[in-house]
Amino acid sequence: MAAVAQCVRGALRPRLPLLSVALRTSPRLLCAATQQKNTGQNLEEDQSQSQNEQKVEPSSAEKLLAEEKAKLEEQLREVTEKYKRALADAENVRQRSQKLVEEAKLYGIQSFCKDLLEVADILEKATESVPKEEIKEENPHLKSLYEGLVMTETQIQKVFKKHGLLRLNPVGAKFDPYEHEALFHTPVEGQEPGTIALVSKIGYKLHGRTLRPALVGVVKEA
């Protein structure tokens, strides 16, 4: 037994210096571990602060982008409205121009028609001035002349109608200041006041527009 105890002490003796060394160096190891721990905490805090700053920066950038987007959308709306108004104005100008061209085609001949109306009036008066009782076979020259005047008057009225020029012979019709011009007012028995009793000069309309009003006598109350 004494031999065994001596042998155990001999085995433990070489390890005692190592244990003492470990005890002496343990405070340094603990200090280094503490510093590493503190350093790790500081790094984590710095990273957390950096992440917070990164989170703040994108939020302000997003706000600026949202404001810029709102401005651009407002500008787009204004430009779109101006574009629509410009299109509407252009369409109105086109329609007015087209209407003017169509009216020019329809009424461009009205000055020429007015001059021809005088010719038609003369033909009408010439045919009316021929005594009907004198138009006989015994008077072939007068008969041929009368028939020629009637044919000419009929043909000129066909030409007028072809170009939209129509006669206004409103005997018995209601007086219309847009189509008729009253020369006098007179009471006429059996006729309603305000109607036309006499047409002194035939009127004409060109494509529905009065070119020359009819000169008329209007019935008034007795």
Solvent accessible surface area in square Angstrom, and as a share of the most:
residue,aa,sasa,rsa
1,M,192,0.86
2,A,83,0.65
3,A,76,0.59
4,V,92,0.53
5,A,44,0.34
6,Q,123,0.55
7,C,94,0.56
8,V,79,0.46
9,R,135,0.49
10,G,30,0.29
11,A,64,0.50
12,L,98,0.49
13,R,146,0.53
14,P,88,0.55
15,R,169,0.62
16,L,108,0.54
17,P,76,0.48
18,L,127,0.63
19,L,107,0.53
20,S,41,0.26
21,V,62,0.36
22,A,52,0.41
23,L,119,0.59
24,R,157,0.57
25,T,51,0.29
26,S,40,0.25
27,P,78,0.49
28,R,189,0.69
29,L,121,0.60
30,L,122,0.61
31,C,69,0.41
32,A,44,0.34
33,A,56,0.43
34,T,70,0.41
35,Q,109,0.48
36,Q,134,0.59
37,K,135,0.57
38,N,71,0.36
39,T,72,0.42
40,G,28,0.27
41,Q,83,0.37
42,N,82,0.42
43,L,100,0.50
44,E,116,0.52
45,E,110,0.50
46,D,83,0.43
47,Q,109,0.48
48,S,53,0.34
49,Q,106,0.47
50,S,46,0.29
51,Q,103,0.46
52,N,80,0.41
53,E,93,0.42
54,Q,109,0.48
55,K,141,0.60
56,V,98,0.56
57,E,110,0.49
58,P,64,0.40
59,S,60,0.39
60,S,59,0.38
61,A,46,0.36
62,E,111,0.50
63,K,131,0.56
64,L,119,0.59
65,L,124,0.62
66,A,59,0.46
67,E,83,0.37
68,E,87,0.39
69,K,124,0.53
70,A,56,0.43
71,K,123,0.52
72,L,100,0.50
73,E,71,0.32
74,E,77,0.35
75,Q,101,0.45
76,L,118,0.58
77,R,133,0.48
78,E,87,0.39
79,V,94,0.54
80,T,50,0.29
81,E,86,0.39
82,K,126,0.53
83,Y,134,0.51
84,K,114,0.48
85,R,134,0.49
86,A,59,0.46
87,L,95,0.47
88,A,52,0.40
89,D,84,0.44
90,A,59,0.45
91,E,68,0.30
92,N,69,0.36
93,V,79,0.45
94,R,125,0.46
95,Q,96,0.42
96,R,140,0.51
97,S,52,0.34
98,Q,88,0.39
99,K,125,0.53
100,L,119,0.59
101,V,81,0.46
102,E,86,0.38
103,E,52,0.24
104,A,66,0.51
105,K,156,0.66
106,L,73,0.37
107,Y,35,0.13
108,G,56,0.54
109,I,62,0.31
110,Q,60,0.27
111,S,78,0.50
112,F,128,0.53
113,C,6,0.03
114,K,95,0.40
115,D,97,0.50
116,L,47,0.24
117,L,2,0.01
118,E,90,0.40
119,V,70,0.40
120,A,2,0.02
121,D,13,0.07
122,I,117,0.59
123,L,24,0.12
124,E,33,0.15
125,K,140,0.59
126,A,31,0.24
127,T,11,0.07
128,E,116,0.52
129,S,83,0.54
130,V,16,0.09
131,P,61,0.38
132,K,119,0.50
133,E,114,0.51
134,E,73,0.33
135,I,39,0.20
136,K,104,0.44
137,E,130,0.58
138,E,135,0.60
139,N,52,0.27
140,P,70,0.44
141,H,162,0.73
142,L,53,0.27
143,K,54,0.23
144,S,73,0.47
145,L,107,0.53
146,Y,39,0.15
147,E,80,0.36
148,G,33,0.32
149,L,35,0.17
150,V,55,0.32
151,M,136,0.61
152,T,67,0.39
153,E,31,0.14
154,T,67,0.39
155,Q,100,0.45
156,I,24,0.12
157,Q,37,0.17
158,K,122,0.52
159,V,61,0.35
160,F,5,0.02
161,K,143,0.61
162,K,165,0.70
163,H,87,0.39
164,G,17,0.17
165,L,2,0.01
166,L,93,0.46
167,R,88,0.32
168,L,24,0.12
169,N,87,0.44
170,P,16,0.10
171,V,93,0.53
172,G,52,0.50
173,A,42,0.33
174,K,121,0.51
175,F,60,0.25
176,D,45,0.23
177,P,97,0.61
178,Y,180,0.68
179,E,40,0.18
180,H,10,0.04
181,E,83,0.37
182,A,35,0.27
183,L,88,0.44
184,F,83,0.35
185,H,106,0.47
186,T,44,0.25
187,P,66,0.42
188,V,49,0.28
189,E,174,0.78
190,G,83,0.80
191,Q,80,0.36
192,E,109,0.49
193,P,58,0.36
194,G,24,0.23
195,T,16,0.09
196,I,0,0.00
197,A,27,0.21
198,L,95,0.47
199,V,27,0.16
200,S,69,0.44
201,K,71,0.30
202,I,15,0.08
203,G,0,0.00
204,Y,2,0.01
205,K,43,0.18
206,L,1,0.01
207,H,73,0.33
208,G,59,0.57
209,R,110,0.40
210,T,43,0.25
211,L,19,0.10
212,R,37,0.14
213,P,47,0.29
214,A,0,0.00
215,L,42,0.21
216,V,0,0.00
217,G,0,0.00
218,V,5,0.03
219,V,3,0.02
220,K,96,0.41
221,E,133,0.60
222,A,133,1.03
